[in-house]
Amino acid sequence: MKLTFVWWNTSLSRPADPNKSTTLEQSIAFDLLDLICHDIRPDAICLGEISTEDIARLKDIWVARGYGLIDGIRPVGRTSFDTCVLFRTDTLVALDNKDLVAQKGQRHFKVAQRFDFGVCDNETIIHLFVSHWPSRIHTSEDHPDRHFLGIRLRDAVKETRFDEHQQHVIILGDFNDEPFDAPLSNHLMATRDRALAARKSHLLYNPFWRLLGCSNPYRQASQVMSSHSGSCYYRGGESARWKTFDQIIFSSSFLGKTSWHLFEDLVQILDVPFFTDIVRRAKTSFDHLPVIGVIEKA
């Protein structure tokens, strides 16, 4: 049995400019989702930067395909969570969900949303954490608020007691931090060292360390621009235009401690040529590629 999880920051409804996507952008986004459903048929698709209107358009179509929908849009101070989760009703059962908000002074921070799912094997619960952290435009790379978010997300994950009882935890989202940045590597304790994570239950494993570079090796006959080098594209980047901000992170329960295992061969940044080209051309609001993580039961 395999379960596939997808995260995509759709860019359809940005916090600073909500509901401003064009009809063409909406059509492109829905076409990409249709393609993902047809080719991969994920068990859970988590979407960010999405609006109530987008969710209304999705609902009838995806319910007919056998998916349930959890609307995660809720206000938080002067901003809001902007997510939804589509899940296959033949493989997953929605058990509970809650918003994880931390307060610092008079400000409220969107740490994550927790979605608990039962699996159709009737013996597995998966704690899914979905995060969309602030853009670096407003909260710089080393800003203390980024460290605060990492610490608070770690606290929230600890509440599952994943390290004591081999609870299954998956954390995904757009962190606007790379795997090596302190909020994820130090505060969340999401390591690149798979062997160490397998041995020490308190560590999380982040396979997206493997996806920091160009997706294809350079060859004389190849086109230099033919591959991506991350999940998020910023045309104005001086030293790098691609960043690996979108990631899926796993508890050590998927590294040989239970009957569920990470299927790391299938962990990837989804490169659909027509859409990757749209992102690279930067003539639309799209700047993120979807990411995929897969687990399997032995």
LINZI-V947826 format. One record per pair of residues at least 24 apart in sequence whose ideal C-beta (glycine too) atoms are under 7 Angstrom apart, sorted by the first residue. I is the first residue (numbers start at 1). GAP is how many residues later the second one is. Records with the same first field share a line. If there is no record, write none. Layout:
I: GAP / GAP
This chain:
1: 120 / 295 / 296
2: 261 / 292 / 294
3: 40 / 88 / 292
4: 36 / 38 / 39 / 288 / 290
5: 37 / 38 / 39 / 165 / 167 / 243 / 288
6: 30 / 36 / 39 / 40 / 284 / 286
7: 39 / 165 / 166 / 239 / 241 / 283 / 284
8: 39 / 280 / 282
9: 39 / 40 / 123 / 165 / 237 / 279
10: 37 / 38 / 39 / 40
11: 38 / 274 / 275 / 276 / 277
12: 37 / 38 / 39 / 42
13: 36 / 37 / 38 / 41 / 69
14: 35
15: 64 / 67
18: 33
19: 32 / 34
21: 264
25: 259 / 260
28: 250
32: 240 / 243
35: 237
36: 254
37: 28
43: 44 / 45 / 48 / 49
44: 41 / 42 / 43 / 48 / 84
45: 41
46: 37 / 39 / 84 / 126
47: 36 / 37
48: 34 / 35 / 84 / 125 / 126
49: 33
50: 32 / 33 / 34
55: 29
62: 24
66: 24
68: 26
70: 24 / 27 / 45
72: 41
74: 25
76: 25 / 32 / 34
77: 30 / 31
79: 31
81: 29 / 32
82: 50
83: 30 / 47 / 49
85: 30
87: 30
90: 30
91: 28 / 29
92: 25 / 27
93: 24 / 25
100: 56
102: 46 / 50
104: 44
109: 36 / 39 / 40
111: 38 / 41 / 42 / 45
112: 41 / 44
114: 42
121: 176
124: 44 / 136
125: 43
126: 42 / 44
127: 33 / 40 / 41 / 42
128: 42
129: 27 / 28 / 40 / 42
130: 42 / 43
131: 40 / 42 / 44
132: 41 / 42
133: 42 / 43 / 44
134: 42
135: 41
136: 40
146: 31 / 37
147: 35 / 36 / 40
149: 34
150: 32 / 33 / 34 / 37 / 38
151: 36
153: 35
154: 33 / 34 / 35
162: 89 / 91
163: 38 / 39
166: 87 / 91 / 92
167: 84 / 86
168: 83 / 85 / 86 / 92
169: 82
170: 78 / 80 / 123
171: 78
172: 75 / 76 / 121
174: 71 / 72 / 114
175: 70 / 72
176: 69
177: 68
178: 65 / 66 / 67
179: 27 / 29 / 30 / 33 / 65 / 68
190: 59
194: 61
197: 55 / 58
198: 54 / 57 / 58
201: 51
203: 49
204: 45 / 46 / 47
205: 44 / 45 / 47 / 50
206: 41 / 43
207: 57 / 60
208: 36 / 39 / 40
211: 33 / 58
212: 32
215: 56
228: 41 / 43 / 48 / 61
231: 38 / 57 / 58 / 60
232: 55 / 56
233: 46 / 47 / 54
234: 53
235: 47
246: 42 / 45
247: 44
248: 43 / 45
254: 41
259: 38 / 39
260: 35 / 37
261: 34 / 35 / 37
262: 33
263: 31 / 32 / 33
266: 26 / 28
267: 25 / 26 / 27
268: 24
